[in-house]
Amino acid sequence: MSGESVILFHSSNYAMWAADALKKAKIGHKLVPVPRELSSDCGYCVRFDTLSAGQVSALMEKENIEFDRIEQI
């Protein structure tokens, strides 16, 4: 898989905590508004390279950061 993915959260706080954790782990990412076709729950999501999806998911679990799902865009 290549391209970009986003990780969706139920709360903006989780999105910001995730962005901070990814920054500390030196995983490339960007905090962006959620595309409306994906969700209207939370205003922000984190975009990253799809090749990093496994690392991102593992980091969220390690840091106890709850997320809804990861979607390739």
Secondary structure as UniProt FT lines:
FT   STRAND          4..8
FT   HELIX           12..24
FT   TURN            25..26
FT   STRAND          30..33
FT   TURN            36..38
FT   STRAND          44..49
FT   HELIX           50..52
FT   HELIX           53..62
FT   TURN            63..64
FT   STRAND          69..72
//
